[in-house]
Amino acid sequence: MAEPLDHELKMARAFEHVRQLDAEVKAWLSGDHHSVRPETDPRSGTRWLATAERPPRYPIGVLIGDFLHNLRSSLDLLAYSLATAHTSPLPSDFAETSEFPIFGDEDRSGTLGVGHGHFHKLRKNGTPAPRSGLSKIRGWHPDAQAIIEGLQPYKRGNAYRSDHLWVLHDLDRVNKHRLLHTTVASFSGIGVDIGRSINAGTISAGTIRSLAGTVETDTPIAEFPSISPVDPSQRMHVEIQPVLDVAFARGTPGVEEESVLKTLYRLYSHVRGNVVPALTPFL
């Protein structure tokens, strides 16, 4: 069996981190970190409110960063391997600028439509300009260069921010240079546990509403029409169970209030299933 390549080892490490994160998220969600209470109005029914703690930065926030770093760096290792596979010996200036290019379609002033120009920027002498996409992939097979350009987020125009490669690049950049990504408890649905409900009878005519989003203090999560008890002389209890998740906090670039695990698994699947196979023939 062939020994794994460097980028494959980095991807494997990223997967280990997301599996560990998966376990930590599930353990936290199963703990005593949230509560639900009803707020009853005789005319409109019952509104259910939830309160939840913030998920811990350690280990959850740290593991998010570990995953992002390893997956992003696996692409940079792949880029270097592509250069050395086609150009040997690889010139030192090629090696120093080697990187897996990921270009959006907007500059720092907010001007859109600049991705193609930044990727293909040249010096006056016709050689790739520093920090351009072309400078990062010098030494690659020309067909591999064409493939990586086709994968660039800027190809999607204004929608580049939702591109998987851009999301990975931006999340990793923020994590490395600014702060750990913070997370919140997120509500995505409700369940009614009949077995644990007591004396709950008929639900009156009306609409049951489930309200999704970040759960903080007394956050509305559901609205029910009035529920009549089976025996009006006895206490009634309806067991409402929120479907909770851990999501990126508001303001997280590209993925605010989206499920952390779903997002990271999606990024991993894109890199492993789409990006790497497209470039592997040139190694």
Secondary structure, 3 states (H helix, E strand, C coil): CCCCCHHHHHHHHHHHHHHHHHHHHHHHHCCCCEEEEEEEECCCEEEEEEEECCCCHHHHHHHHHHHHHHHHHHHHHHHHHHHHHHCCCCCHHHHHHCCCCCCCCECCCCCECCHHHHHCCECCCCCECCCCHHHHCCCCCHHHHHHHHHCCHHHHHHHHHHCHHHHHHHHHHHHHHCCCCCEEEEEEEEEECHHHCECEEEECCCCCEECCEECCCCEEEEEECCEEECCCCCCCECCEEEEEEEEECCCCCCCCCCEHHHHHHHHHHHHHHHHHHHHHHHC
